[in-house]
């Protein structure tokens, strides 16, 4: 147990019997009132975040965490298998835990997984990934008056708006934050 004054960004605490990631902390001492800690917390089970105020002497249960870089191996119905490159151990994560990140997972792609008490909790993607275009309609000649885009489908099923010159078989770089086209790879 540690006090609220010891909270730091990146720690995982147990609050209301659920794990929460500490995203920001500020220690405040307003005029004639008692000091408190303002923390922004994100629930690791449902992903919701909110601001919480703690008394500076309040005790917290800080959970043991571990971040591991894993490689995506394969998807099997509603489970996604990842391999730890150091121990060759396979970790399976549910589709609910992966969420929209499934559109950015390619074979041997690296992701960072946060483990709390040896249980995987969240998956963090790199800022961009390279994906192969599997379906790109032909651009219409004469549509070059402005920055014209077309929808292309990538190997993972993700639909991306890309320039007219992108065709089937091209490898493109896609942002994992918003799914936007960043360029050719």
Steps between C-alpha positions, in 0.01 A plus 500: 500500500622846415353845547331708231802734505709214356276448194690528171400494135501145360426322828201268533293527817207307640207739541142382564629140463607555137840578342551861386791647308622836633523731197577831676551624854514844657562583863296805603496710814225762469517803733355404838388146411677168543726366228365248251612305196305540175546191280371403159423127503410254222313180579696212347191280461267733310736778385310791654699782654409762759651742751517396864598703805685326784587626847879532509525255794263242347660159442502327161561142398756517216491186283804327354530568128714374218523624139604245241556532127320212330473391136162431342483139378146421382129556558275206586129591499466734800853451640823666390830321567819691583848358557759629745829512297716440812322198650305379192193485724161548326245739651141501375291816527126529443347706221334722761842589645652566156208713376568708187872419518421181307498705177868585549634153592715329238709185535818564704384855581619622839264637767552596863278319751450621857478218756353559846574216744601280200164557327497689165291815525566737207664496158696803378565524126793679335415843355485361144495165321564386143217315329466343156215627279276212385219691326543839334258622232650670195520879514298687238710703259436871541430486875821685580368854543541476876619251759265218398492190721364151447415225750740206498475179704809367676598141588345528848162622369566864590359756254731798446458817292808514274612701195401387149845358415477223766423163337465131590816352652642831623624517858383814681569656839187556714461696825367286786355806675236580237550253213620765256736452205856620574683400182652210313731268686 
